[in-house]
Amino acid sequence: MELSPLFLLAGGFILLLVFLYFVPINLWITALFSGVKINLFDLVFMRIRKVPPSLIVNSLITATKAGLQITSSELETHYLAGGNVPTVIKALISADKANIPLTFKQATAIDLAGRDVFEAVTTSVNPKVINTPNVAAVAQDGIQLIAKARVTVRANIAQLVGGAGEETILARVGEGIVTSIGSSLSHKEVLENPVRYRNWFYKKVWMPVPLTKFYPLILPT
């Protein structure tokens, strides 16, 4: 039984598509012209390991153009571990431009810990302002006060893994407000000199959190 030329043409076209899928020659050529040295067989193995070659190659090109020394193996390992490769590359470039010491190992560790490493770098450069909700506290004379605070924080890259997030910061601020007002003999002391309690807050409560500024606003109920 002879095969028709149309059937052979269709079969050849399908085989060509399968070949180009597993052997992304165009992506390999793009990498070479961008100054990224990567083996064609590495791209094939990425397909087999279900790693998108375009993601790795484009990230490598971006990193190389920014002057970063990162290998495709490192990016592939991070992707297989569940990491966000483009975000890590963007964070490393931002940290490098801002002269913030951040290694690839640190960036991937922060990313795998569930933190946004790019946001952390941004917060390290530009401190973030957090407004707390109203916190009710009672002084020792039985008068309740409503307090709220505006907190300015700066991320510490070296201590970010395992450090305090925004929810932890708000919880510690609320705890500190309740404790400081509750230790006051009279609510008038708090209203007359709220700065005193800000200084107390710096010394007693805020040590584990990278605080830049803390401004309390205390109102009687």
Contacts in CASP RR format, 6 or more apart in sequence:
PFRMAT RR
TARGET T0000
AUTHOR 0000-0000-0000
METHOD contacts of the structure
MODEL  1
MELSPLFLLAGGFILLLVFLYFVPINLWITALFSGVKINLFDLVFMRIRK
VPPSLIVNSLITATKAGLQITSSELETHYLAGGNVPTVIKALISADKANI
PLTFKQATAIDLAGRDVFEAVTTSVNPKVINTPNVAAVAQDGIQLIAKAR
VTVRANIAQLVGGAGEETILARVGEGIVTSIGSSLSHKEVLENPVRYRNW
FYKKVWMPVPLTKFYPLILPT
20 26 0 8 1.000
21 47 0 8 1.000
22 44 0 8 1.000
22 47 0 8 1.000
22 48 0 8 1.000
23 40 0 8 1.000
23 43 0 8 1.000
23 44 0 8 1.000
24 43 0 8 1.000
24 47 0 8 1.000
24 53 0 8 1.000
24 54 0 8 1.000
25 40 0 8 1.000
27 43 0 8 1.000
27 53 0 8 1.000
27 54 0 8 1.000
27 57 0 8 1.000
28 38 0 8 1.000
28 40 0 8 1.000
28 43 0 8 1.000
30 57 0 8 1.000
30 61 0 8 1.000
31 37 0 8 1.000
31 38 0 8 1.000
31 57 0 8 1.000
31 60 0 8 1.000
31 61 0 8 1.000
34 61 0 8 1.000
34 64 0 8 1.000
34 65 0 8 1.000
35 61 0 8 1.000
35 64 0 8 1.000
36 57 0 8 1.000
36 60 0 8 1.000
36 61 0 8 1.000
36 64 0 8 1.000
38 57 0 8 1.000
38 60 0 8 1.000
38 72 0 8 1.000
42 72 0 8 1.000
43 53 0 8 1.000
43 57 0 8 1.000
46 52 0 8 1.000
46 53 0 8 1.000
46 56 0 8 1.000
46 76 0 8 1.000
47 53 0 8 1.000
49 76 0 8 1.000
49 80 0 8 1.000
51 76 0 8 1.000
51 79 0 8 1.000
51 80 0 8 1.000
55 79 0 8 1.000
55 85 0 8 1.000
55 86 0 8 1.000
56 72 0 8 1.000
56 75 0 8 1.000
56 76 0 8 1.000
56 79 0 8 1.000
56 85 0 8 1.000
57 72 0 8 1.000
58 86 0 8 1.000
59 75 0 8 1.000
59 85 0 8 1.000
59 86 0 8 1.000
59 89 0 8 1.000
60 70 0 8 1.000
60 72 0 8 1.000
60 75 0 8 1.000
62 89 0 8 1.000
62 93 0 8 1.000
63 70 0 8 1.000
63 89 0 8 1.000
63 92 0 8 1.000
63 93 0 8 1.000
66 92 0 8 1.000
66 93 0 8 1.000
66 96 0 8 1.000
67 96 0 8 1.000
68 89 0 8 1.000
68 92 0 8 1.000
68 93 0 8 1.000
68 96 0 8 1.000
70 89 0 8 1.000
70 92 0 8 1.000
70 104 0 8 1.000
74 104 0 8 1.000
75 85 0 8 1.000
78 85 0 8 1.000
78 88 0 8 1.000
78 108 0 8 1.000
78 111 0 8 1.000
78 112 0 8 1.000
79 85 0 8 1.000
81 108 0 8 1.000
81 112 0 8 1.000
82 112 0 8 1.000
83 108 0 8 1.000
83 111 0 8 1.000
83 112 0 8 1.000
84 111 0 8 1.000
87 111 0 8 1.000
87 116 0 8 1.000
87 117 0 8 1.000
87 118 0 8 1.000
88 104 0 8 1.000
88 107 0 8 1.000
88 108 0 8 1.000
88 111 0 8 1.000
88 117 0 8 1.000
90 118 0 8 1.000
91 102 0 8 1.000
91 107 0 8 1.000
91 111 0 8 1.000
91 117 0 8 1.000
91 118 0 8 1.000
91 120 0 8 1.000
91 121 0 8 1.000
92 102 0 8 1.000
92 104 0 8 1.000
92 107 0 8 1.000
94 100 0 8 1.000
94 118 0 8 1.000
94 121 0 8 1.000
94 122 0 8 1.000
94 125 0 8 1.000
95 101 0 8 1.000
95 102 0 8 1.000
95 107 0 8 1.000
95 121 0 8 1.000
95 124 0 8 1.000
95 157 0 8 1.000
96 102 0 8 1.000
98 121 0 8 1.000
98 124 0 8 1.000
98 125 0 8 1.000
100 121 0 8 1.000
100 124 0 8 1.000
100 125 0 8 1.000
100 157 0 8 1.000
101 157 0 8 1.000
101 158 0 8 1.000
102 121 0 8 1.000
102 157 0 8 1.000
106 157 0 8 1.000
106 158 0 8 1.000
107 117 0 8 1.000
109 161 0 8 1.000
110 117 0 8 1.000
110 120 0 8 1.000
110 157 0 8 1.000
110 160 0 8 1.000
110 161 0 8 1.000
111 117 0 8 1.000
113 160 0 8 1.000
113 161 0 8 1.000
113 162 0 8 1.000
115 160 0 8 1.000
115 161 0 8 1.000
120 155 0 8 1.000
120 157 0 8 1.000
120 160 0 8 1.000
121 155 0 8 1.000
121 157 0 8 1.000
123 153 0 8 1.000
123 154 0 8 1.000
123 155 0 8 1.000
124 154 0 8 1.000
124 155 0 8 1.000
124 156 0 8 1.000
124 157 0 8 1.000
127 152 0 8 1.000
127 153 0 8 1.000
127 154 0 8 1.000
127 212 0 8 1.000
128 152 0 8 1.000
128 153 0 8 1.000
128 154 0 8 1.000
128 155 0 8 1.000
129 150 0 8 1.000
129 151 0 8 1.000
129 152 0 8 1.000
130 150 0 8 1.000
130 151 0 8 1.000
130 152 0 8 1.000
130 153 0 8 1.000
130 166 0 8 1.000
130 169 0 8 1.000
130 170 0 8 1.000
131 148 0 8 1.000
131 149 0 8 1.000
131 150 0 8 1.000
131 151 0 8 1.000
132 148 0 8 1.000
132 149 0 8 1.000
132 150 0 8 1.000
132 151 0 8 1.000
132 170 0 8 1.000
132 173 0 8 1.000
132 174 0 8 1.000
132 177 0 8 1.000
133 148 0 8 1.000
133 170 0 8 1.000
134 146 0 8 1.000
134 147 0 8 1.000
134 148 0 8 1.000
135 146 0 8 1.000
135 147 0 8 1.000
135 148 0 8 1.000
135 149 0 8 1.000
135 173 0 8 1.000
135 174 0 8 1.000
135 177 0 8 1.000
135 178 0 8 1.000
136 144 0 8 1.000
136 145 0 8 1.000
136 146 0 8 1.000
136 147 0 8 1.000
136 221 0 8 1.000
137 144 0 8 1.000
137 145 0 8 1.000
137 147 0 8 1.000
137 177 0 8 1.000
137 178 0 8 1.000
137 180 0 8 1.000
137 181 0 8 1.000
137 182 0 8 1.000
138 144 0 8 1.000
138 145 0 8 1.000
138 181 0 8 1.000
138 182 0 8 1.000
139 145 0 8 1.000
139 181 0 8 1.000
139 182 0 8 1.000
139 184 0 8 1.000
139 185 0 8 1.000
139 186 0 8 1.000
139 187 0 8 1.000
139 189 0 8 1.000
139 190 0 8 1.000
140 182 0 8 1.000
140 183 0 8 1.000
140 184 0 8 1.000
140 185 0 8 1.000
140 186 0 8 1.000
141 185 0 8 1.000
141 186 0 8 1.000
141 187 0 8 1.000
142 187 0 8 1.000
143 186 0 8 1.000
143 187 0 8 1.000
143 220 0 8 1.000
143 221 0 8 1.000
144 187 0 8 1.000
144 221 0 8 1.000
145 181 0 8 1.000
145 187 0 8 1.000
145 190 0 8 1.000
145 191 0 8 1.000
145 218 0 8 1.000
145 219 0 8 1.000
145 220 0 8 1.000
145 221 0 8 1.000
146 218 0 8 1.000
146 219 0 8 1.000
146 220 0 8 1.000
146 221 0 8 1.000
147 177 0 8 1.000
147 181 0 8 1.000
147 216 0 8 1.000
147 217 0 8 1.000
147 218 0 8 1.000
147 219 0 8 1.000
148 216 0 8 1.000
148 217 0 8 1.000
149 173 0 8 1.000
149 174 0 8 1.000
149 177 0 8 1.000
149 214 0 8 1.000
149 215 0 8 1.000
149 216 0 8 1.000
149 217 0 8 1.000
150 213 0 8 1.000
150 214 0 8 1.000
150 215 0 8 1.000
150 217 0 8 1.000
151 169 0 8 1.000
151 173 0 8 1.000
151 211 0 8 1.000
151 213 0 8 1.000
151 214 0 8 1.000
151 215 0 8 1.000
152 211 0 8 1.000
152 212 0 8 1.000
152 213 0 8 1.000
152 214 0 8 1.000
153 169 0 8 1.000
153 209 0 8 1.000
153 210 0 8 1.000
153 211 0 8 1.000
153 212 0 8 1.000
154 210 0 8 1.000
154 212 0 8 1.000
155 210 0 8 1.000
156 210 0 8 1.000
159 210 0 8 1.000
163 208 0 8 1.000
164 172 0 8 1.000
164 208 0 8 1.000
164 209 0 8 1.000
164 210 0 8 1.000
168 209 0 8 1.000
169 209 0 8 1.000
172 205 0 8 1.000
172 206 0 8 1.000
172 208 0 8 1.000
172 209 0 8 1.000
173 205 0 8 1.000
173 214 0 8 1.000
175 205 0 8 1.000
176 201 0 8 1.000
176 204 0 8 1.000
176 205 0 8 1.000
177 201 0 8 1.000
177 216 0 8 1.000
179 204 0 8 1.000
179 205 0 8 1.000
180 190 0 8 1.000
180 197 0 8 1.000
180 200 0 8 1.000
180 201 0 8 1.000
180 204 0 8 1.000
180 205 0 8 1.000
181 187 0 8 1.000
181 190 0 8 1.000
181 197 0 8 1.000
181 218 0 8 1.000
184 190 0 8 1.000
184 197 0 8 1.000
187 220 0 8 1.000
189 196 0 8 1.000
190 197 0 8 1.000
190 218 0 8 1.000
191 218 0 8 1.000
191 220 0 8 1.000
194 216 0 8 1.000
194 217 0 8 1.000
194 218 0 8 1.000
197 216 0 8 1.000
197 218 0 8 1.000
198 214 0 8 1.000
198 215 0 8 1.000
198 216 0 8 1.000
201 214 0 8 1.000
201 216 0 8 1.000
202 211 0 8 1.000
202 214 0 8 1.000
206 214 0 8 1.000
END
